[in-house]
Structure formats: structure tokens, C-alpha cells
Amino acid sequence: MNDPMRGRIRELLRVDSEAETSTKRLLAIVGVGAALLLLTLWLFSGGVTRHWNGMSH
């Protein structure tokens, strides 16, 4: 009775670790996408502030 339960727990843990790995991969993709978006927005706003230099400062 104890052994199947232990095997099931181990199986659940293995599935959980696989889910954790895919979650980390997803977070990494989202993080890179957000960083690129922020960089693009920063460059765009930098160009806009340079264009409207008299008004911004």
C-alpha cells in the first residue's frame, strides 16, 4: 500500500518539475520580449525627446 503511493508522489514530483521547467522557459521568453519592447520604447522615446528637445527640458 505504501510503495504505489510513494511511486505516485515521485511521478507527481517529476511532472511538477517538468512543468516548472516549461514555466521557466516561458518566463524567459516573456522576459526577453519585455526587454526588447522596453528597449524599443526607450529608443523611440529617446528619439522623440531629442526631436522635441525644446519642450521636454
Order of alpha helices (4+ residues) and beta strands (2+ residues): alpha-alpha
